[in-house]
Amino acid sequence: CLSVPEIYDEIERPARVWLTYLNYAGEKVEEEAEGLFAVCIQHEIDHLDGVLFIDKLSRLKRDRAVAKVKKLQRDAA
Protein backbone atom coordinates (compact mmCIF):
# COMPACT_ATOMS: atom_id res chain seq x y z
CA CYS A 1 0.00 0.00 0.00
CA LEU A 2 1.34 3.41 -0.90
CA SER A 3 0.09 4.78 2.42
CA VAL A 4 2.61 2.61 4.27
CA PRO A 5 5.62 2.33 1.94
CA GLU A 6 8.06 -0.56 2.30
CA ILE A 7 5.73 -2.43 4.68
CA TYR A 8 4.29 -5.68 3.36
CA ASP A 9 2.11 -8.35 4.91
CA GLU A 10 -0.82 -10.52 3.95
CA ILE A 11 -4.38 -9.75 4.97
CA GLU A 12 -7.16 -12.31 4.66
CA ARG A 13 -10.01 -10.98 2.53
CA PRO A 14 -12.89 -12.63 0.70
CA ALA A 15 -12.00 -13.58 -2.87
CA ARG A 16 -15.46 -12.53 -4.10
CA VAL A 17 -17.65 -9.55 -3.15
CA TRP A 18 -20.86 -7.93 -4.33
CA LEU A 19 -20.83 -4.18 -4.60
CA THR A 20 -23.42 -1.52 -5.24
CA TYR A 21 -22.43 1.92 -6.42
CA LEU A 22 -23.59 4.89 -8.47
CA ASN A 23 -21.99 5.33 -11.88
CA TYR A 24 -21.09 8.71 -13.41
CA ALA A 25 -24.68 9.14 -14.62
CA GLY A 26 -25.96 8.59 -11.07
CA GLU A 27 -27.43 5.20 -11.94
CA LYS A 28 -27.31 2.38 -9.39
CA VAL A 29 -25.05 -0.48 -10.48
CA GLU A 30 -24.68 -3.88 -8.79
CA GLU A 31 -21.65 -5.94 -9.65
CA GLU A 32 -19.73 -8.97 -8.49
CA ALA A 33 -15.95 -8.65 -8.16
CA GLU A 34 -13.60 -11.61 -7.94
CA GLY A 35 -9.92 -12.24 -7.37
CA LEU A 36 -7.50 -9.33 -7.37
CA PHE A 37 -10.26 -6.88 -8.33
CA ALA A 38 -12.27 -7.91 -5.25
CA VAL A 39 -9.23 -7.50 -3.01
CA CYS A 40 -8.50 -4.05 -4.49
CA ILE A 41 -12.11 -2.93 -4.00
CA GLN A 42 -12.01 -4.01 -0.34
CA HIS A 43 -8.66 -2.28 0.17
CA GLU A 44 -9.93 1.00 -1.28
CA ILE A 45 -13.19 0.84 0.71
CA ASP A 46 -11.03 0.44 3.82
CA HIS A 47 -9.23 3.66 2.86
CA LEU A 48 -12.57 5.46 2.49
CA ASP A 49 -13.43 4.23 6.00
CA GLY A 50 -10.08 5.48 7.34
CA VAL A 51 -8.58 2.00 7.76
CA LEU A 52 -5.05 1.05 6.68
CA PHE A 53 -3.99 -2.53 6.09
CA ILE A 54 -1.74 -2.39 9.17
CA ASP A 55 -4.89 -1.83 11.25
CA LYS A 56 -5.92 -5.36 10.29
CA LEU A 57 -2.67 -6.97 11.46
CA SER A 58 -2.14 -8.62 14.83
CA ARG A 59 -0.92 -6.22 17.50
CA LEU A 60 2.62 -7.61 17.31
CA LYS A 61 2.83 -7.30 13.51
CA ARG A 62 1.27 -3.83 13.62
CA ASP A 63 3.74 -2.65 16.27
CA ARG A 64 6.64 -3.98 14.18
CA ALA A 65 5.29 -2.24 11.06
CA VAL A 66 4.87 1.08 12.88
CA ALA A 67 8.41 0.81 14.29
CA LYS A 68 9.77 0.15 10.79
CA VAL A 69 7.94 3.18 9.36
CA LYS A 70 9.31 5.38 12.15
CA LYS A 71 12.83 4.08 11.49
CA LEU A 72 12.47 4.78 7.77
CA GLN A 73 11.32 8.32 8.57
CA ARG A 74 14.29 8.90 10.91
CA ASP A 75 16.75 7.52 8.35
CA ALA A 76 15.29 9.76 5.63
CA ALA A 77 15.69 12.91 7.74
Secondary structure, 3 states (H helix, E strand, C coil): CCCCCCCCCCCCCCCEEEEEEECCCCCEEEEEEEHHHHHHHHHHHHHHCCCCHHHHCCHHHHHHHHHHHHHHHHHHC
